[in-house]
Amino acid sequence: MKSEFRTRYSLNTIFMFAVVTLTVISFSVGQFALENKAKCSLLWVVLFFSAMAGLSQVFVKEEESNTSNTLKLVASPEVIFVGKLLFNLILLFLLEIVIVPLFIVLMDFRILNPYVFLTVLVSGSLGLTCSTTIIAAIVAKSNVKGALFAVLSFPILLPLLITAINGTTLALSEIAWSIGFSEYSILFSYAVVMLTVSILLFDFVWEE
């Protein structure tokens, strides 16, 4: 984390991309009365593409500076993956602390059930981070990292995004927290499965 925050490459990339994207969206659709489902979709589109821009860089620095071999000597693959995962998770949460309030103000996004919203946002972010971290490790040695990262991520993240959009839509109505239990279950299960698979596969990816 010290190394990543010292360079601030991922931090600057993800925040600039998210703010610019959100500003363009707000000016483009500001004059239209969007349905709640459309607003929820736009929120997760901003988060998704911001993740594509910033979280994919988590393994690039080691490859570009040729320090990956040294890192292999001083830490086990599991420790490396968990460290990168925690950095990406913190980075995404920092992004959401900035983007979500801006989105609420600019898009007239009225959250009537904050507990449902926070549950969906946290569980969805965990699944998003688990997926993007292992994909970033896979494409780190490629010459076309950005394009390959997006191509691999979209089909894997599509079920997560659809469920997160549906769950966020529920937060815009006055319902009981338990109504969205099926969405919570899917998002949490997705995160657990992706985390387990990522830890099991990372040893092969990292040592390749």
C-alpha positions in Angstrom: 0.0 0.0 0.0 2.9 2.4 0.8 4.4 1.7 -2.6 1.1 2.1 -4.5 0.1 5.3 -2.6 3.6 6.7 -3.1 3.3 6.7 -6.8 -0.5 7.5 -6.8 -0.7 6.3 -10.4 -3.9 4.2 -9.9 -5.3 6.7 -7.5 -5.0 9.6 -9.9 -6.2 7.5 -12.9 -9.4 6.2 -11.2 -10.5 9.5 -9.7 -9.9 11.6 -12.8 -11.7 9.1 -15.0 -14.6 8.8 -12.6 -15.1 12.5 -12.1 -14.9 13.3 -15.9 -17.3 10.4 -16.7 -19.8 11.5 -14.1 -19.6 15.1 -15.2 -20.2 14.2 -18.9 -23.1 12.0 -17.9 -24.7 14.6 -15.7 -24.5 17.3 -18.5 -25.7 14.9 -21.1 -28.8 13.6 -19.3 -29.4 16.4 -16.9 -32.4 17.7 -18.9 -34.1 14.4 -19.0 -36.2 12.7 -16.3 -34.6 9.3 -16.0 -36.3 6.3 -14.4 -34.7 4.9 -11.2 -33.4 1.8 -13.1 -31.6 4.0 -15.6 -30.0 6.1 -12.8 -28.8 2.9 -11.0 -27.4 1.6 -14.3 -25.5 4.8 -14.8 -24.0 4.6 -11.3 -22.7 1.1 -11.8 -21.5 2.0 -15.3 -19.3 4.8 -13.8 -18.0 2.4 -11.1 -17.3 -0.3 -13.7 -15.4 1.8 -16.1 -13.5 3.5 -13.3 -12.5 0.1 -12.1 -11.3 -0.7 -15.6 -9.2 2.4 -15.7 -7.6 2.1 -12.3 -7.8 -1.3 -10.7 -6.2 -3.0 -13.7 -2.9 -1.2 -13.0 -2.2 -3.0 -9.7 0.3 -5.5 -11.2 1.6 -3.3 -14.0 4.2 -1.5 -11.9 6.0 -4.7 -11.0 6.2 -5.8 -14.7 7.3 -2.4 -16.0 10.0 -1.9 -13.3 11.1 -5.6 -13.4 10.6 -6.0 -9.6 8.1 -8.9 -9.9 10.9 -11.5 -9.4 12.1 -9.8 -6.3 8.6 -9.7 -5.0 8.3 -13.5 -5.6 11.4 -14.0 -3.3 10.1 -12.0 -0.3 6.4 -13.0 -0.2 4.2 -16.0 -0.9 1.7 -15.7 -3.8 -1.2 -15.7 -1.4 0.2 -12.8 0.6 0.9 -10.8 -2.6 -2.6 -11.4 -3.9 -4.3 -10.4 -0.6 -2.2 -7.3 -0.4 -3.1 -6.3 -4.0 -6.7 -7.1 -3.3 -6.8 -5.0 -0.1 -5.3 -2.0 -2.0 -7.8 -2.3 -4.8 -10.7 -2.6 -2.3 -9.5 0.5 -0.4 -9.1 2.4 -3.7 -12.6 1.5 -4.8 -14.1 2.5 -1.4 -12.2 5.8 -1.6 -13.6 6.3 -5.1 -17.2 5.6 -3.9 -16.9 8.1 -1.0 -16.3 10.8 -3.6 -18.5 9.5 -6.5 -21.6 8.4 -4.7 -22.3 11.9 -3.1 -21.6 13.6 -6.4 -23.9 11.2 -8.2 -26.7 11.8 -5.7 -26.4 15.6 -6.1 -25.9 15.8 -9.9 -28.4 13.1 -10.9 -31.1 13.8 -8.2 -30.5 10.2 -6.9 -32.9 9.8 -4.0 -32.0 6.8 -1.7 -35.0 6.0 0.4 -33.5 2.9 2.1 -29.8 3.6 2.9 -29.3 0.1 4.5 -30.2 -1.7 1.3 -28.0 0.7 -0.7 -25.0 0.2 1.5 -25.4 -3.6 1.6 -25.5 -3.7 -2.2 -22.7 -1.2 -2.6 -20.3 -3.0 -0.2 -21.0 -6.5 -1.4 -20.9 -5.5 -5.1 -17.7 -3.6 -4.6 -16.1 -6.7 -2.9 -17.1 -8.9 -5.9 -15.9 -6.3 -8.3 -12.5 -6.0 -6.6 -12.0 -9.8 -6.4 -12.7 -10.2 -10.1 -10.6 -7.3 -11.3 -7.6 -8.1 -9.2 -7.1 -11.7 -10.6 -7.8 -10.5 -14.1 -5.2 -7.7 -13.7 -2.7 -10.3 -12.7 -3.5 -12.4 -15.8 -3.2 -9.5 -18.3 -0.2 -7.8 -16.6 2.3 -9.3 -19.0 0.3 -8.6 -22.1 1.2 -5.8 -24.6 -2.5 -4.7 -24.8 -3.4 -4.7 -21.1 -6.2 -2.2 -21.3 -8.1 -3.8 -24.1 -7.6 -7.3 -22.9 -8.6 -6.4 -19.3 -11.9 -5.0 -20.5 -12.6 -7.9 -22.8 -12.0 -10.5 -20.0 -13.7 -8.5 -17.3 -17.1 -7.7 -18.9 -18.5 -11.3 -19.3 -17.2 -12.2 -15.8 -18.6 -9.1 -14.2 -21.9 -9.0 -16.1 -23.9 -11.1 -13.6 -22.5 -9.0 -10.8 -23.5 -5.7 -12.5 -27.0 -6.9 -13.3 -27.6 -8.0 -9.7 -26.1 -4.8 -8.3 -28.3 -2.6 -10.5 -31.4 -4.5 -9.4 -30.4 -4.3 -5.7 -29.6 -0.6 -6.0 -33.0 0.0 -7.6 -34.6 -1.5 -4.5 -32.8 1.1 -2.4 -34.8 3.9 -4.2 -38.1 2.7 -2.7 -39.3 2.4 0.9 -39.0 -1.4 1.4 -37.8 -3.6 4.2 -34.2 -4.6 4.2 -35.1 -8.3 3.9 -36.9 -7.8 0.5 -33.5 -7.6 -1.2 -32.1 -10.8 0.4 -31.9 -12.6 -2.9 -29.7 -9.8 -4.4 -27.5 -9.8 -1.2 -27.1 -13.5 -1.4 -26.1 -13.5 -5.1 -23.6 -10.6 -4.6 -22.0 -12.2 -1.5 -21.8 -15.6 -3.0 -20.2 -14.1 -6.1 -17.6 -12.4 -4.0 -16.8 -15.6 -2.0 -16.6 -17.7 -5.2 -14.3 -15.2 -7.0 -12.1 -14.8 -3.9 -11.7 -18.5 -3.5 -11.0 -19.2 -7.2 -8.6 -16.2 -7.3 -6.5 -17.4 -4.4 -6.4 -21.0 -5.9 -5.4 -19.8 -9.3 -3.1 -16.9 -8.4 -0.1 -19.2 -7.6 -0.1 -20.5 -11.2 -0.7 -17.0 -12.7 2.0 -15.4 -10.6 4.7 -18.0 -11.1 4.1 -18.3 -14.9 
